Amino acid sequence: PIVNEDSQLMTAQSVADVEIGTQNAKQVIASLTRPEHYSCKIENTLYYQGGSSVLYCRQYVLDGAVRTDTLTSAGSVQSTLLRDGDTVYAWNIGENQAYQGRWGDFTDDAAAMLPTYEDVLAENVTLTAAGRENIDYDPCIRVEFEQNDYRCIYHISAATGLLKQAAFYSGDTLARLVKVNDLATDAPDDTYFELPNGQSILGENH
């Protein structure tokens, strides 16, 4: 199913009609498609002995261009990465010039501290559990697997085709929890894709 504003409920219903287990979860996940445009907030909690720390990002996606803001705990922007194709622009808040460079092998998910859920489709990933579970009323596909000495649990939204939550355990101890909140599939405003000097990276059709 193709995911966009008009077909999200249809996509969720299509997945709801399928009994999900370890034998077919990868095929169901592979059938999902990320929206062409959306925005969301990513909350990344790292747990350590005696405490935890939280990192925040906000990401905007529009027609292949991606903006990733690193946020303070209060929600204000600290720094920005703006990618257009293989070109990346980066600047800190208050700067009127952007660094321009080559994006290379870096990923938009990595910029937002998100695990790339499509990695579970690799042949070397063996699912140990799979099923469905609602998170915040969002119908999700839940998969569990072992990777790099961690037990990983991903929840992937059947309604949006995006990661909803990911948890990483070292033994029985939670080491990292990623949550995707405030998801909107409306097209982000064009102003989010402007450089500090006001120049837009979007094409002439915007």
C-alpha positions as CSV (number, residue, x, y, z in Angstrom):
1,P,0.0,0.0,0.0
2,I,1.1,3.5,-0.8
3,V,0.9,5.9,2.2
4,N,-0.4,9.4,1.8
5,E,-3.0,11.6,3.4
6,D,-5.9,9.9,1.6
7,S,-4.8,6.3,2.1
8,Q,-3.5,6.1,5.6
9,L,-6.7,4.5,7.0
10,M,-6.9,2.2,4.1
11,T,-3.3,1.1,4.7
12,A,-3.9,0.6,8.4
13,Q,-7.0,-1.5,7.6
14,S,-5.1,-3.5,5.0
15,V,-2.5,-4.5,7.6
16,A,-5.2,-5.1,10.2
17,D,-6.6,-7.8,7.9
18,V,-3.3,-9.7,8.0
19,E,-2.2,-12.0,10.9
20,I,1.3,-11.0,11.6
21,G,4.0,-13.3,12.9
22,T,7.7,-13.9,12.5
23,Q,7.2,-15.7,9.2
24,N,5.5,-12.7,7.4
25,A,6.3,-9.6,9.4
26,K,9.2,-8.6,7.1
27,Q,6.9,-8.8,4.0
28,V,4.3,-6.7,5.8
29,I,6.9,-4.1,6.7
30,A,8.3,-4.1,3.2
31,S,4.8,-3.2,1.9
32,L,4.8,0.0,3.8
33,T,5.9,3.3,2.2
34,R,7.0,6.4,4.0
35,P,5.0,9.5,3.2
36,E,6.4,12.0,0.6
37,H,6.1,14.8,3.2
38,Y,5.7,15.0,6.9
39,S,7.0,16.5,10.1
40,C,7.7,14.9,13.5
41,K,9.5,15.3,16.8
42,I,12.0,12.6,17.9
43,E,12.7,12.0,21.6
44,N,15.9,9.9,22.2
45,T,16.4,8.8,25.8
46,L,19.7,7.2,26.8
47,Y,19.8,5.3,30.1
48,Y,22.9,4.8,32.1
49,Q,23.7,3.7,35.7
50,G,22.2,6.3,38.0
51,G,20.2,8.3,35.5
52,S,19.3,9.2,31.9
53,S,19.6,12.0,29.3
54,V,17.2,13.0,26.6
55,L,18.1,14.4,23.1
56,Y,15.4,16.0,21.0
57,C,15.1,16.6,17.2
58,R,12.5,17.8,14.8
59,Q,12.4,16.7,11.2
60,Y,10.6,18.1,8.2
61,V,10.4,16.2,4.9
62,L,9.1,17.7,1.6
63,D,9.5,16.3,-1.9
64,G,12.9,14.7,-1.1
65,A,14.3,17.7,0.9
66,V,14.9,17.0,4.6
67,R,15.5,19.4,7.4
68,T,16.6,18.1,10.8
69,D,16.7,20.5,13.8
70,T,18.5,19.6,17.0
71,L,16.5,21.1,19.9
72,T,17.1,22.2,23.4
73,S,15.1,20.6,26.3
74,A,12.8,23.6,26.1
75,G,12.1,23.0,22.4
76,S,14.1,25.8,20.8
77,V,16.4,25.1,17.8
78,Q,20.1,24.7,18.5
79,S,21.4,23.7,15.1
80,T,20.0,22.7,11.6
81,L,20.9,20.2,8.9
82,L,19.2,20.8,5.5
83,R,19.7,18.2,2.8
84,D,18.9,18.5,-0.8
85,G,20.0,15.4,-2.8
86,D,23.6,14.8,-2.0
87,T,24.2,18.4,-0.8
88,V,23.9,19.3,2.9
89,Y,23.8,22.7,4.6
90,A,24.5,23.1,8.3
91,W,24.4,26.0,10.7
92,N,23.9,26.9,14.3
93,I,21.2,29.2,15.6
94,G,22.1,32.8,15.1
95,E,24.5,32.2,12.3
96,N,23.8,33.9,9.0
97,Q,26.0,31.6,6.8
98,A,25.5,27.9,6.3
99,Y,28.3,25.4,5.8
100,Q,27.8,23.5,2.5
101,G,29.2,20.0,1.9
102,R,28.5,16.6,0.5
103,W,26.0,14.4,2.3
104,G,27.8,11.1,1.5
105,D,26.7,7.9,3.2
106,F,25.1,9.7,6.2
107,T,21.3,9.1,6.4
108,D,18.4,11.3,7.3
109,D,17.5,8.8,10.1
110,A,21.0,9.1,11.6
111,A,20.8,12.9,11.5
112,A,17.6,12.7,13.6
113,M,19.1,9.9,15.9
114,L,16.5,7.5,14.5
115,P,17.1,3.8,13.8
116,T,16.3,2.9,10.3
117,Y,13.5,0.4,10.7
118,E,13.9,-1.0,7.1
119,D,17.2,-2.5,8.3
120,V,15.1,-5.3,9.9
121,L,14.4,-6.5,6.3
122,A,18.0,-7.6,5.9
123,E,18.6,-11.4,5.5
124,N,20.9,-11.5,8.5
125,V,18.2,-10.2,10.9
126,T,16.2,-13.0,12.4
127,L,13.0,-11.9,14.1
128,T,12.4,-13.6,17.5
129,A,8.9,-12.2,17.9
130,A,6.4,-10.3,15.8
131,G,2.8,-9.1,16.1
132,R,0.6,-6.0,16.3
133,E,0.3,-3.5,19.1
134,N,-1.4,0.0,19.3
135,I,0.7,2.9,20.6
136,D,-1.2,6.1,21.3
137,Y,-4.1,4.7,19.2
138,D,-1.7,4.2,16.3
139,P,-1.8,0.6,14.9
140,C,1.7,-0.7,14.8
141,I,3.7,-3.7,13.7
142,R,5.9,-4.9,16.6
143,V,9.1,-6.8,15.8
144,E,11.8,-8.1,18.1
145,F,15.3,-9.2,17.2
146,E,18.9,-9.4,18.5
147,Q,21.6,-7.1,17.1
148,N,25.0,-6.0,18.3
149,D,24.4,-7.6,21.8
150,Y,21.1,-5.7,22.2
151,R,17.6,-6.9,22.2
152,C,15.7,-4.6,19.9
153,I,12.0,-3.9,19.8
154,Y,10.6,-1.8,17.0
155,H,7.1,-0.5,16.6
156,I,6.3,0.6,13.0
157,S,3.1,2.5,12.3
158,A,0.9,0.7,9.8
159,A,-1.0,4.0,9.3
160,T,2.0,6.2,8.3
161,G,4.8,3.8,7.3
162,L,7.1,5.5,9.9
163,L,8.8,4.3,13.0
164,K,6.7,4.9,16.1
165,Q,9.0,3.7,18.8
166,A,12.2,1.7,19.3
167,A,13.6,0.2,22.5
168,F,17.1,-1.3,23.0
169,Y,17.8,-3.6,25.9
170,S,21.1,-4.9,27.3
171,G,19.9,-8.0,29.0
172,D,16.8,-6.9,30.9
173,T,18.0,-3.3,31.2
174,L,16.6,-0.6,29.0
175,A,19.6,1.2,27.4
176,R,17.8,3.5,24.8
177,L,14.3,4.4,24.0
178,V,13.3,6.3,20.8
179,K,9.9,7.9,20.4
180,V,8.4,9.7,17.4
181,N,5.8,12.2,18.5
182,D,3.7,15.1,17.0
183,L,3.6,13.5,13.6
184,A,1.8,15.5,10.9
185,T,1.5,14.4,7.3
186,D,0.6,17.8,6.0
187,A,3.3,19.3,3.7
188,P,5.7,21.4,5.9
189,D,5.8,25.1,5.1
190,D,8.4,26.1,2.5
191,T,10.1,28.4,4.9
192,Y,11.6,25.4,6.7
193,F,13.7,24.8,3.6
194,E,15.4,28.2,3.5
195,L,19.0,28.9,4.3
196,P,20.0,31.5,6.9
197,N,20.3,34.1,4.0
198,G,16.7,33.4,2.9
199,Q,17.5,31.4,-0.1
200,S,15.3,28.4,-0.7
201,I,16.7,24.9,-1.6
202,L,13.3,23.9,-3.1
203,G,12.7,23.8,-6.8
204,E,10.8,26.3,-9.0
205,N,7.5,24.4,-8.4
206,H,7.3,25.7,-4.8
